[in-house]
Amino acid sequence: MIDIEEAMAQFLKSQLASGCISLVNCNIDSPPDTAFTSHLAALLYQIAERSGLDELAEARASLLLFLERAKPCLLNGGIHTPNHRWVMAGALAKLYEIFGDEAFRDRAFQFLDEGLDITDYGEWTERSNAIYNGACAIHLYDVGLIFGYEPAFEAIRSNLNMMQYMLHPDDSIVTEYSGRQDFGQTMMMDDWYYVIYHLMAKQDRNPVFGAMAGVAAKTAPRGSHALIFWMLYPEEMNALDLIGPLSDDYTMLFGEENEVPVPKNVPYLGKLVQHPHGASVLRHRKGKISVTAMAGQPELLHIRYGKAAMYGLKLGAGWFGVGAAAFPSIKKVGEHTYRMDVELEGCYWNPLPKHLTEGTNGMYVKMPNHLREKTHVQFLTVAVEITLLERGVDVRVRSESIPNIYLQAVCMFDPKGELSGQGLKEAAPSVVQLTEGDAVFAVGEDAIRISAGALEHRDVSMRNDKINRDALNLTVNWVTPTDRTLRIRFPETEDNR
């Protein structure tokens, strides 16, 4: 057991005098990172204790010492992201279970009493389907179990139920609207998901959770958490009789009545809300077809057909530097049609009265520019209608309130694929313009066809719309008044029928 003893010595050496550890490339002397680690250490301690093995006595003592030292860190330390509250509560629940001190329960409920930040359809604030959903679930499970706190289980159920609609055809997770580091990444369910779906499937006898447990069993890397929970909770993890098929035929609109803040006023230089809590999300699956439409961000549409992926569709506008427009909501307006609207302000600014510029030495950045009166105020209305078809999607773009405004649809494709079409014209590195006709993006036998091209202006990109150099960008350029439809189709071949 020499290796375990050496590992325990290094583990204890990582702990600071405060009882905390550091995430060395980011969070120094960090209570939340100590909570993540303490929760895991507590689970390992319980395995070692229940084993009764003399060979694990030193490891057991080291783990207990780490938890003893961590007490002041967890009882007094704070957080800096929404999910950290539930990680802290989960770690405090485990320490309460081991040490029995009511101070751990009291501290946990200081966080829990803030209220669980989950929508009625199961979305957490950070909207991180591939990372922090699982973190919330695995730690809140112990909150529910140890404290008998039913709202923790209700939140877990709500999120796990939503997640059945958040898988692409290859079982990778929908990350295209995340507010965290999983944004736009191709990620499968991790072993947190593997564990929580097994536990909740068995606890609730829920066939949907059982089906998701089956997906996780095929795709998740069954690492330390999976092994630990099978060792600690073998009966609670045994959901084999509930594993079955998962539906891949659905259309769900989440948060239809919600509106989130988006840039709509000059100057268009502010950062988008990082976590537009409750922003509308439309999810559509039909076998190999996977569609996500998203409010609250410029990347408003994500489409996959098998292996062919359009990672995002943006609508840029030559309008006071707005870049690409973001839309505050998605509303259903027909049996298969959904609409997004935004009204974008344009204006200029009058001179400031002399008494407001005194002491600024003519320096614009020191002036109270927010007090300037507006002139030439005008509004550009933009609407996008998304219609789901049997083998495609229509994206209708309308903007008719002001003439001669440049618009640009930007389709961002997976760079591993290939674009073809007679109307394609290379405009810049990573950017091709579809000047007319159709373009076909293909990965192997799977393809997405876009039509029809247009080159009503020649700008490569709209001002302040950052080109995604990691994508293959296809642009279609219009000038208002515009009422155009991008037709996105999934052509059948003998191999993909």
TORROSE-924596 format. One record per residue (C-alpha): residue in three letters; x, y, z. Coordinates in steps of 0.05 Angstrom, whole numbers, plus 5000, padded with zeros to 4 digits. Layout:
ALAXYZ
...
% end
This chain:
MET500050005000
ILE506150454993
ASP503250824933
ILE496850994971
GLU500851245030
GLU505151684984
ALA498851944950
MET495652115017
ALA501952485038
GLN501852914975
PHE494353014983
LEU495253295054
LYS501053725031
SER496354074981
GLN492054335039
LEU493455045062
ALA493555305134
SER486455565123
GLY484054855111
CYS482755025038
ILE486254784975
SER487655164911
LEU485655034840
VAL492655254822
ASN491155554753
CYS485255954776
ASN482255954846
ILE487256054903
ASP485655874975
SER478855654949
PRO472955424992
PRO468855174932
ASP474554754904
THR475554494975
ALA468154304975
PHE468853904911
THR474953544939
SER471953455009
HIS465753134981
LEU470052634943
ALA474652525003
ALA468652385047
LEU466151854999
LEU472951534997
TYR473451555073
GLN466751205079
ILE469050655031
ALA475550555070
GLU471750555136
ARG466550055113
SER471849595083
GLY474849435151
LEU481449305116
ASP487549425160
GLU491549595098
LEU487250215089
ALA487950465161
GLU493150995143
ALA489251225082
ARG482951255125
ALA486551675177
SER489352145124
LEU482552265092
LEU479552405160
LEU485152885176
PHE483953255111
LEU476553325128
GLU478153555199
ARG482754095172
ALA477554295120
LYS472254465172
PRO473855215181
CYS474455295105
LEU467555005092
LEU464155315153
ASN466556015137
GLY468356025063
GLY464456335007
ILE463056204933
HIS463556564867
THR458956184819
PRO451755964826
ASN453255214826
HIS458355294882
ARG452655374932
TRP450154674919
VAL457154374918
MET458454704986
ALA451754445012
GLY453453734988
ALA460353745020
LEU457454015085
ALA452153465084
LYS457652935080
LEU461453255138
TYR455053275178
GLU454152535164
ILE461252375187
PHE462152855246
GLY454952995267
ASP456153725283
GLU449854155272
ALA454354725249
PHE455054365182
ARG447554315173
ASP446555045193
ARG451855275143
ALA448954855087
PHE442155155097
GLN444955865094
PHE446255695021
LEU439955275010
ASP435455815040
GLU437356274982
GLY432955824940
LEU434755334885
ASP436055714820
ILE432455254773
THR426855414723
ASP420255054724
TYR422754624665
GLY429454444697
GLU434654944674
TRP440055184722
THR442855894719
GLU449355704685
ARG445755284632
SER451754814631
ASN448854164606
ALA455553804600
ILE458954004665
TYR455254374720
ASN448454044714
GLY451853404736
ALA455753774791
CYS449254054820
ALA445753374817
ILE451152954849
HIS452053424907
LEU444653574918
TYR443352824920
ASP447052794986
VAL443453425010
GLY436853074997
LEU439052405026
ILE442652645089
PHE438353245107
GLY431852945082
TYR431153565039
GLU425953394985
PRO426954044944
ALA433853784927
PHE430953154896
GLU425553564861
ALA430954004828
ILE434953394807
ARG428853064777
SER426953704739
ASN433853774708
LEU434653034692
ASN427853044658
MET429853644615
MET436353304595
GLN432752754557
TYR431653294503
MET438853534503
LEU442452984463
HIS444753014391
PRO444452404345
ASP451352164368
ASP449052224441
SER453452834452
ILE450453374496
VAL447354024473
THR452554544493
GLU451155084442
TYR447955564492
SER452055414554
GLY454355994598
ARG460655614620
GLN466855294591
ASP462954734558
PHE460055234508
GLY460454954438
GLN464454344460
THR463053634437
MET462053264503
MET458552634526
MET455352514593
ASP460552444648
ASP460651974707
TRP456752464749
TYR451052364700
TYR452251614700
VAL451551594775
ILE445652064784
TYR441451744729
HIS442551054759
LEU440851304829
MET434651694809
ALA432151154761
LYS432250654818
GLN429551134870
ASP423651374827
ARG422750754784
ASN422951244726
PRO423650934657
VAL426151584625
PHE431751624676
GLY433050884663
ALA433651024589
MET438551594602
ALA442451144650
GLY443050674591
VAL445851224546
ALA450751424600
ALA452850704609
LYS454750694534
THR458051384529
ALA460451624598
PRO467551494621
ARG466151074682
GLY471451384727
SER472351464802
HIS465251694818
ALA461951114783
LEU466250614820
ILE465450974887
PHE457850994883
TRP457350264862
MET461650094923
LEU457650524971
TYR450650444943
PRO450349784904
GLU442849694912
GLU441150424899
MET445350414835
ASN442249784806
ALA437550044753
LEU438849514700
ASP431549304696
LEU429650024677
ILE434650124620
GLY430850184554
PRO430450594490
LEU430351354491
SER425751744445
ASP429152124388
ASP422752424360
TYR420453054395
THR419653804391
MET420154204456
LEU420054954468
PHE422855144536
GLY421655834567
GLU416856084514
GLU414056644557
ASN420956874581
GLU424457484555
VAL431857614570
PRO436058244562
VAL439658314495
PRO443358904464
LYS437959354434
ASN440760054445
VAL446660474423
PRO452360384438
TYR452559644421
LEU459059514458
GLY456659184522
LYS457558454538
LEU451657994530
VAL448757724594
GLN453057114608
HIS447556714640
PRO440956934608
HIS437056524659
GLY430756224629
ALA432356444557
SER427856074507
VAL430755444477
LEU427455034421
ARG429654314415
HIS427653874357
ARG429753154343
LYS427552674288
GLY432552114284
LYS438852384252
ILE436053094252
SER437753534312
VAL435754274316
THR436954784372
ALA434255494367
MET436555974422
ALA434556654448
GLY439357104485
GLN445557004441
PRO447857164370
GLU448456424351
LEU441056324343
LEU440755654308
HIS444755004312
ILE443254424264
ARG445953724257
TYR444253184208
GLY448052564228
LYS455452744226
ALA454253394188
ALA453953994235
MET452354724227
TYR454854974294
GLY451255634289
LEU447156114247
LYS448056854261
LEU444357454231
GLY448958044225
ALA446658754211
GLY450259374187
TRP446959774242
PHE450960214290
GLY455959664303
VAL451059164332
GLY454858584299
ALA450157994301
ALA443258084331
ALA440957694392
PHE433557584405
PRO430057634473
SER425257054464
ILE422356504419
LYS414856444410
LYS410755914375
VAL406556224320
GLY404355614280
GLU403954864284
HIS411354794264
THR413555534263
TYR417155944315
ARG418656684314
MET424157134343
ASP423557894341
VAL427958474362
GLU427559224352
LEU434459544348
GLU435360274365
GLY439760744324
CYS441361454346
TYR446562004354
TRP448262464412
ASN447763214424
PRO453263634455
LEU453363664531
PRO451864314568
LYS458264684588
HIS457364574663
LEU457563814652
THR464263834616
GLU468064284665
GLY474463964690
THR474763434635
ASN479963814593
GLY476163614531
MET477162874545
TYR471062514518
VAL472061904562
LYS471662324625
MET465062654605
PRO458262414631
ASN456362164562
HIS450261794589
LEU447062474599
ARG447462674526
GLU440762774491
LYS439262334432
THR438162574360
HIS435762214297
VAL432861634337
GLN430561074291
PHE428860334299
LEU430559734256
THR425759154266
VAL428458464251
ALA424457814253
VAL426657094243
GLU421556534232
ILE423855814239
THR419455284208
LEU420954554222
LEU419854094162
GLU420053344152
ARG427053374122
GLY429354074134
VAL428554764165
ASP426255414134
VAL429256054164
ARG425256664141
VAL428657334154
ARG424457964151
SER426758684160
GLU422659214123
SER422259814169
ILE428360184141
PRO431160104070
ASN438460004048
ILE440959664111
TYR446059114102
LEU444258434131
GLN448357794131
ALA446657074148
VAL452856704173
CYS452655944173
MET458355664215
PHE459954944194
ASP464454414224
PRO471354514191
LYS472153764183
GLY466953774128
GLU466954034057
LEU462854574022
SER461154533949
GLY456854943901
GLN457555353838
GLY455656003873
LEU461155973925
LYS466356523926
GLU472256553974
ALA471857224011
ALA477057164067
PRO480556624107
SER475156154134
VAL469656554098
VAL466056384033
GLN460256764003
LEU454356403973
THR452856883917
GLU447256483884
GLY444155793880
ASP445455233930
ALA451255013973
VAL452154314002
PHE456054174065
ALA457953444072
VAL461352994123
GLY461752304093
GLU454852104070
ASP451252624113
ALA449753294082
ILE446353964094
ARG444054374034
ILE443155134039
SER439455563988
ALA438856063959
GLY445056483957
ALA445257243949
LEU450557783943
GLU446658433948
HIS452658753982
ARG459958553984
ASP461958634057
VAL465658024084
SER462758124154
MET458558614192
ARG462259104237
ASN463458814307
ASP461258124286
LYS467257694303
ILE468857164251
ASN469456464281
ARG476256244254
ASP475055534281
ALA469055444234
LEU467855424159
ASN463556054150
LEU458556124094
THR455256804085
VAL449057034048
ASN448557794039
TRP442058184034
VAL439958914034
THR433359144065
PRO427659144053
THR428458394062
ASP423657814064
ARG427957224047
THR428056494066
LEU434156064076
ARG432155354058
ILE436154834097
ARG435054124073
PHE437853434088
PRO438453084021
GLU437352334021
THR442351853992
GLU442351103988
ASP447051074048
ASN443251534096
ARG436151284085
% end
